Amino acid sequence: MGLLVYNTVSERKVPLPPLVVPREASGAGLSKRMALPRIPMTQFLLQKGYLKPEQLEEATKVAQQTSQSDIGKVLVSLNMVGEREVLMGKAQEMGIGFVDLDRITVDSSAINVVNEKLVKNHNAVPVKKDGMTLYVAMTNPNNIVALDDIKIASGCRVVPVLAVPGAIEDAIKKYYGGSAAADAAAANSPVPAPTAVVPAAGFGDAMRTAIAQAGVARAREDALDSAGDEDEKMADQAPIIRLANALIQQAISDRASDIHVEPQPRMVRVRYRIDGVLMEAMTVPRNLMAALISRFKIMADMNIAERRIPQDGRIEIKTLGKEYDLRVSSVPTPYGEKIVMRILDKNSGMVGLGRLGFTEENQLKIEELTSQPNGMFLATGPTGSGKTTTLNSILSGLNTVGTNILTAEDPVEYQMVGVAQVQMNKKAGLTFATALRAFLRQDPDIIMVGEIRDLETAEIAIEASLTGHLVLSTLHTNDAPSAVLRLGDMGVEPFLIAATLIGVLAQRLGRRVDPDHREPYEVPAADLRRFGMDVPDPEKLITLYRGVPHENNRMTGYRGRTGFHELMTLNTEIAELIVRRAQLTDIKAAAKANGMRELREDGLVKVLNGVTDPGEVMRVVFTAGF
């Protein structure tokens, strides 16, 4: 979860720093280069309706009579305004952010760079680390000594934000309470108390109960058994089982695609990748680490005694009325084994092209290309860009009683009724190439290959397309025209590429602005030039949309993802360029002349339609050279 900072002009929570900062002074964003507009605290309270003019007049008289210079304290003492609202106003007056520590989970990366002694001495708690910038919640943001001490200790640029004093004290106890003193006290107890656990917002009572029970069980095990194999015993006990299950169920409920269980020096950090972005979900006591990781390895049928080498496994579960596959990977780190679990909804791959964010033009072109009886259609992009989902959605639309479809996948992510899906098994000698050879003897109409990785697979795929089959596959390239060069680098003859390739789709996934919680804002047209927009009048204001942080979108302003697409269809000119081994720039120019819209241009369409915002397009599409 991003750092929740109030821009007190609009009084809404926004991530800090945002990806794009609107130019208007009253915008809801903050960045390292832009401070909040300054207005007096009392003016803010009046504008927001927290304070009435007659109340301010009365408080001013009381302040004069009592010689109190801080009108905010007088307002709080008279119960006219709450402490939180006064501090929000003071933050606005100082031109800095206000953070509500009761509503966020502090980044463990921020906690780890400042020691407990320094935090308690200055009553300041780090809340977010963004690169080499550290955001620190303080009661006195003008405390230069504290800022310098934290800067030296962390090696970061320190940005102060204001917070309620009581909330800062609670945060210090919560995030630094399980230190050496607490551990020493626990060691003298017959049943040591579990280290503090910090669930993120959204974790229910069931999760907290599972954590607490696991901590107590761990403590009892430590007190009663010192034989050395207690971690394995603990992995089979009900509290740890409930905790492991709760972590998975919560991730699925939060629409996470991946679960990261990461041992740290003082605790175990759990992060979920939601809508393509990793978010810290909670921390687990370090004394539960070995048992929890062993439990996940048992569930994945992995060797729990082997902790020195990476391992892979698989968990099949049914929860919330659906079946899920979890692909589990473990790697050794200095602090213990890190576990990453990829969550696959067995039915989510057949959603149909209409739900993947394609423009109507691109969707019609893809449907036309893949309705052909032969040829090769490729989807390209980095890992996690949705290539497999796109190809499975295409196959779902082509899957009829009269069509024989075979797929070679590693792994089989989505199960489709009526489609012969073959799981690769390198140990048994079943590779993409051997599967493809077998497919050609299975009377196929359509063949899907999970990925073209080498010349042998590419040649068989091309042979299949030349002999009257439609072949779908994926490549790892940055854009659509680069697929031609990638096949050439593998050793495929250019004339074969030109003869078989019918289309290449490059894609990325970006977060959608939450359609139920969004607001309009305006930017000069000149700001959209980088996306390929023709700007006759640079000063013209363009209305865009940005998400409003809300509980339903985990306070990010985003919910779900959409695709950014670049579709290259081949014509005679492009085929001739391929045969001549033309430069990539020439092929790209010909593809654009043939109607190809670049990734950034497709992103611009979705920005102008209010589907996403410029920051998301920049985050997932733009690379060096743009």
HELIX and SHEET records of a PDB file:
HELIX    1   1 MET A   41  LYS A   48  1                                   8    
HELIX    2   2 PRO A   53  THR A   66  1                                  14    
HELIX    3   3 ILE A   71  SER A   77  1                                   7    
HELIX    4   4 GLU A   83  MET A   94  1                                  12    
HELIX    5   5 SER A  108  ILE A  111  1                                   4    
HELIX    6   6 GLU A  116  HIS A  122  1                                   7    
HELIX    7   7 ILE A  144  SER A  154  1                                  11    
HELIX    8   8 PRO A  165  TYR A  176  1                                  12    
HELIX    9   9 ALA A  180  ALA A  187  1                                   8    
HELIX   10  10 ASP A  205  LEU A  224  1                                  20    
HELIX   11  11 GLU A  230  ALA A  235  1                                   6    
HELIX   12  12 ALA A  238  SER A  253  1                                  16    
HELIX   13  13 ARG A  286  LEU A  288  5                                   3    
HELIX   14  14 MET A  289  MET A  299  1                                  11    
HELIX   15  15 LEU A  353  ARG A  355  5                                   3    
HELIX   16  16 GLU A  360  LEU A  369  1                                  10    
HELIX   17  17 LYS A  387  LEU A  398  1                                  12    
HELIX   18  18 LYS A  426  ALA A  428  5                                   3    
HELIX   19  19 PHE A  432  PHE A  439  1                                   8    
HELIX   20  20 LEU A  455  LEU A  466  1                                  12    
HELIX   21  21 SER A  482  MET A  490  1                                   9    
HELIX   22  22 PRO A  494  THR A  500  1                                   7    
HELIX   23  23 ALA A  525  PHE A  531  5                                   7    
HELIX   24  24 GLU A  551  ASN A  553  5                                   3    
HELIX   25  25 THR A  572  VAL A  579  1                                   8    
HELIX   26  26 LEU A  584  ALA A  593  1                                  10    
HELIX   27  27 LEU A  599  LEU A  608  1                                  10    
HELIX   28  28 PRO A  614  VAL A  620  1                                   7    
SHEET    1   A 3 ARG A  12  LEU A  16  0                                        
SHEET    2   A 3 LEU A   3  ASN A   7 -1                                        
SHEET    3   A 3 PHE A  98  VAL A  99 -1                                        
SHEET    1   B 3 VAL A 125  ASP A 130  0                                        
SHEET    2   B 3 THR A 133  MET A 138 -1                                        
SHEET    3   B 3 ARG A 157  LEU A 162  1                                        
SHEET    1   C 7 VAL A 198  PRO A 199  0                                        
SHEET    2   C 7 VAL A 277  PRO A 285 -1                                        
SHEET    3   C 7 MET A 267  ILE A 274 -1                                        
SHEET    4   C 7 ALA A 256  PRO A 263 -1                                        
SHEET    5   C 7 GLY A 336  ASP A 345 -1                                        
SHEET    6   C 7 LYS A 322  THR A 333 -1                                        
SHEET    7   C 7 GLN A 311  THR A 319 -1                                        
SHEET    1   D 7 ALA A 420  GLN A 423  0                                        
SHEET    2   D 7 ILE A 405  GLU A 409  1                                        
SHEET    3   D 7 ILE A 446  VAL A 449  1                                        
SHEET    4   D 7 LEU A 470  LEU A 475  1                                        
SHEET    5   D 7 GLY A 375  THR A 380  1                                        
SHEET    6   D 7 LEU A 501  VAL A 513  1                                        
SHEET    7   D 7 TYR A 558  THR A 569 -1                                        
SHEET    1   E 2 ARG A 518  PRO A 524  0                                        
SHEET    2   E 2 LEU A 541  GLY A 547 -1                                        
END                                                                             
